[in-house]
Amino acid sequence: MTAVVFAITLFLSVPVAVSIAVAAIWYIWDSGNTILFDSFGQKMFGGLENYGLMAIPLFMLTGELMNEGGMTRRLINAARVFVGGFRGGLAYINLLTNMFMAAIIGSATAQIAVMSRAMVPEMVKEGYDVGFAAATTAAGGLLAPVIPPSMLFVIYGVIAQVPIGDMFLAGIIPGLLLAVMFALVIAGVGLIQGFPKGVWYTRPEAVAAIGACLPAALIPIAIIGGILFGIATPTESAAVASLIAFIVGWTVYGELKLSALWGMFQRTATNASMVIFMIAAANVFGWVIIYEALPQKLATLVTAMTSDPFVFLLIVNAILLIVGMLIDGIAAVILVTPILLPIAMGSYGIDPYQFGVVICLNLVLGLLTPPVGVGLYIASSMSGVSPGHILKSLWPFLLAVALALVLLSRFSWLSTALI
């Protein structure tokens, strides 16, 4: 009955965080367990007593400061230096800039919104199909939840109780793998459609573009370098990144106005509070899951089907693909991790970092697939292209993600080699 209550509230468009809390309350009321009632508030707020959660609003603030400070345009110009002269160069620039942005923003929806405004009109001007331009931009947004810093990795790390810094390291090789596969898709489509040839920057133009980008490059260096060399925790790195984004945007580029700070703080607080409340509600929901011994019951069912870890991960991928189509990626990670992670580790000996990378990448696919498809609709809204037109050009990228998921499920070292 609890599952029915959860499904009904979702169907009625109740916010996911509230749906989770209502379902947990219904279970506690239905069970008649007064001890669970007495501990509800304590359990909800106790789930927020985690230092790592502070990284979420700080990374969001970094993205806001970067957008307002004029760094996106400079990152695009820097990407043009490396790939701008190839045939289909602007598509590669789109992809490379998405990689740069992923190392700063950490949110797929924010990245798709920013890059759709910046890249789609430019690609259309140079003769690219508008559907392909929007599809390339939307697919590039999938790099954000994999290339560190990743908000999904922060949430997964908190729930799975694994070091967030190590989760970030686990995403580097998968992120690069996904970027290479997207580049191959662009090359293949370019051969078929005959993309326009790009123009290389002259040496002075290239030097100027790289020089203008260097201050912005301090942000991913501070985040990744601080974690990689053990200088700072992910939360501390996020704070340093916010400070650098502010200083660079205000003093170096001169595009960040102090009058805009209050609006950025408001947007950050609003967006972060929704995620934090979802985690608080899910902590109670996870408590119910453990109380009901759901992971143990599900483990018995799944292990009767297969004893092969790879086959298990393929089954999980198939299930999560459907879940991701219906529920937001953050909510889905919060819901499925307490259920599936104990099975993956206890029954199949799967590394938690490999499992985290696989489920985070899988669930974020739902951003680009109907009926929810938030990222798809954001790309459509920002570019003025219908979702159906975008989907026609998007399917090769989705196949590339599916192939990447199979490789990440089969070869654990792709996620664990740098840890």
URBELFEN-V759054 format. One record per pair of residues at least 12 apart in sequence whose ideal C-beta (glycine too) atoms are under 8 Angstrom apart, sorted by the first residue. I is the first residue (numbers start at 0). GAP is how many residues later the second one is. Records with the same first field share a line. If there is no record, write none. Layout:
I->GAP ; GAP
//
This chain:
0->25 ; 29
1->21 ; 22 ; 24 ; 25 ; 28 ; 286
2->20
4->17 ; 18 ; 21
5->13 ; 14 ; 16 ; 17
8->13 ; 14
9->316 ; 317
14->259
15->262 ; 311 ; 312 ; 315
16->257 ; 260 ; 261 ; 263 ; 264 ; 265 ; 314
17->263
19->258 ; 261 ; 262 ; 264 ; 265 ; 311 ; 314 ; 315
20->23 ; 260 ; 263 ; 264
22->262
23->16 ; 257 ; 260 ; 261 ; 263 ; 264
24->15
26->261
27->12 ; 260
35->251 ; 252 ; 255
39->244
42->240 ; 241 ; 244
43->236 ; 237 ; 239 ; 240
44->235
45->237
46->232 ; 233 ; 235 ; 236 ; 237
47->228 ; 231 ; 232 ; 235
49->108
50->182 ; 184
51->102 ; 105 ; 106 ; 112 ; 181 ; 182 ; 183
52->101 ; 105 ; 223 ; 226
53->181 ; 184
54->94 ; 99 ; 109 ; 179 ; 180 ; 182 ; 183
55->95 ; 98 ; 99 ; 216 ; 219 ; 220
56->211 ; 212 ; 215
57->177 ; 180 ; 181 ; 183 ; 184
58->46 ; 47 ; 48 ; 90 ; 92 ; 95 ; 179 ; 182
59->47 ; 50 ; 91 ; 208 ; 211 ; 212
60->181 ; 203 ; 204 ; 207
61->42 ; 43 ; 157 ; 176 ; 179 ; 180 ; 183
62->41 ; 42 ; 43 ; 44 ; 47
63->200 ; 203 ; 204
64->177 ; 180 ; 181 ; 184 ; 191 ; 199
65->38 ; 39 ; 150 ; 153 ; 179 ; 183
66->47
67->181 ; 187 ; 188 ; 189 ; 192 ; 196
68->176 ; 177 ; 179 ; 180 ; 181 ; 184 ; 186 ; 187
69->179 ; 183 ; 185 ; 186
70->33 ; 145 ; 148 ; 174 ; 177 ; 178 ; 182
71->25 ; 29 ; 42 ; 43 ; 46
72->45
73->135 ; 138 ; 139 ; 142 ; 179
74->22 ; 25 ; 26 ; 138 ; 141
75->17 ; 21 ; 42 ; 43
76->132 ; 135 ; 136
77->22 ; 131 ; 132 ; 134 ; 135 ; 139
78->13 ; 14 ; 17 ; 18 ; 21
79->13 ; 121 ; 129
80->120 ; 125 ; 128 ; 129
81->14
82->13 ; 115
83->114 ; 115 ; 116 ; 117
84->112 ; 113 ; 114 ; 115 ; 116
85->111 ; 112
86->103 ; 108 ; 109 ; 110 ; 111
87->98 ; 99 ; 102 ; 107 ; 108 ; 110
88->108 ; 109 ; 110
89->29 ; 32 ; 33 ; 36 ; 38 ; 106 ; 108
90->32 ; 37 ; 41 ; 42 ; 45 ; 95 ; 99 ; 104
91->91 ; 94
92->26 ; 105
93->21 ; 25 ; 29 ; 39 ; 42 ; 43 ; 46
94->41 ; 45 ; 84 ; 87 ; 88 ; 91
96->18 ; 21 ; 22 ; 43
97->13 ; 17 ; 39 ; 42 ; 43 ; 45 ; 46
98->41 ; 44 ; 48 ; 76 ; 80
99->120
100->13 ; 14 ; 43
101->41 ; 42 ; 44 ; 45 ; 73
102->44 ; 45 ; 46 ; 116 ; 117 ; 120 ; 121
103->112 ; 115 ; 116 ; 119 ; 137 ; 141
104->39
105->38 ; 39 ; 42 ; 43 ; 44 ; 45
106->37 ; 44
107->33 ; 34 ; 36 ; 37 ; 221 ; 256 ; 259 ; 267
108->32 ; 258 ; 265 ; 266 ; 269
109->34
110->29 ; 30 ; 32 ; 33
111->25 ; 26 ; 28 ; 29 ; 255 ; 263 ; 266 ; 267 ; 270
112->265 ; 269
114->22 ; 25 ; 26
115->18 ; 21 ; 22 ; 262 ; 263 ; 266 ; 267
116->265
118->14 ; 17 ; 18
119->13 ; 14 ; 17 ; 262 ; 263 ; 265
122->13
125->70
126->69
127->67 ; 68
128->64 ; 264
129->253 ; 254 ; 255 ; 259
130->254 ; 258 ; 259 ; 261 ; 262
131->57 ; 61 ; 261
132->250
133->245 ; 246 ; 249 ; 251 ; 255 ; 256 ; 259
134->244 ; 255 ; 256 ; 257 ; 258 ; 259 ; 262
135->50 ; 257 ; 261
136->242 ; 246
137->229 ; 230 ; 237 ; 238 ; 241 ; 252 ; 256
138->43 ; 46 ; 229 ; 255 ; 258 ; 259 ; 262
139->42
140->226 ; 234 ; 238
141->36 ; 219 ; 222 ; 223 ; 225 ; 226 ; 255 ; 259
142->32 ; 35 ; 36 ; 39
144->184 ; 215 ; 216 ; 219
145->25 ; 28 ; 29 ; 32 ; 211 ; 214 ; 215
146->24 ; 25 ; 28 ; 29 ; 32
147->19 ; 20 ; 21 ; 23 ; 24 ; 27 ; 75 ; 76 ; 79
148->19 ; 74 ; 85 ; 88 ; 89 ; 92
149->17 ; 18 ; 21 ; 210
150->124 ; 179
151->177 ; 178 ; 181 ; 208 ; 211 ; 212
152->14 ; 15 ; 17 ; 18 ; 203 ; 207
153->13 ; 80
154->120 ; 124 ; 175 ; 178 ; 179
155->177 ; 181 ; 200 ; 203 ; 204
156->199
157->121
158->120 ; 123 ; 127 ; 174 ; 175 ; 178 ; 179 ; 182
159->177 ; 181 ; 192 ; 196
161->190 ; 191 ; 194
163->69 ; 70
164->62 ; 68 ; 69
165->187 ; 253
166->186 ; 189
167->56 ; 59 ; 66
168->58 ; 59 ; 249 ; 250
169->183 ; 184 ; 186 ; 187 ; 245 ; 246 ; 248 ; 249
170->186 ; 244
171->52 ; 246
172->241 ; 242 ; 244 ; 245
173->183 ; 187 ; 230 ; 234 ; 240 ; 241
176->227 ; 230 ; 231 ; 237
177->183 ; 222 ; 223 ; 226
180->219 ; 220 ; 222 ; 223
181->215 ; 218
183->216
184->211 ; 212 ; 215
187->208
188->204 ; 207
214->33 ; 37 ; 38
215->32
217->26 ; 30
218->22 ; 25 ; 26 ; 29
221->15 ; 18 ; 19 ; 22
222->14 ; 15 ; 17 ; 18
225->14
274->55
277->52 ; 53 ; 56
278->55
281->49 ; 52 ; 53
284->49 ; 50
285->52
288->49 ; 50
289->48
293->45
294->43 ; 44 ; 45 ; 47 ; 48
295->46
297->41 ; 42 ; 45
298->43 ; 44 ; 47 ; 48
301->13 ; 41 ; 45
302->44
306->41
308->35 ; 39 ; 40 ; 41
309->99 ; 100
311->31 ; 32 ; 35 ; 36 ; 38
312->31 ; 37 ; 42 ; 45 ; 96
313->92 ; 95
315->24 ; 28 ; 42 ; 43 ; 46
316->41 ; 45 ; 88 ; 89 ; 92
319->12 ; 16 ; 39 ; 42 ; 43
320->41 ; 44 ; 45
322->12 ; 13 ; 40 ; 43
323->38 ; 39 ; 40 ; 41 ; 42 ; 45
324->41 ; 44 ; 45 ; 46 ; 47 ; 48
325->40 ; 45 ; 46
326->39 ; 45
327->38 ; 44 ; 46
328->31 ; 34 ; 35 ; 37 ; 38
331->31 ; 34
332->26 ; 27 ; 30
335->23 ; 27
336->22
339->15 ; 19
340->14
349->62
350->61 ; 64 ; 65
352->62 ; 63 ; 66
353->54 ; 58 ; 60 ; 61 ; 62
355->59
356->51 ; 58
357->47 ; 50 ; 51 ; 57
360->40 ; 43 ; 44 ; 47
361->43
364->33 ; 36
367->26 ; 30
368->29
369->17
372->14
375->14 ; 15 ; 18
//
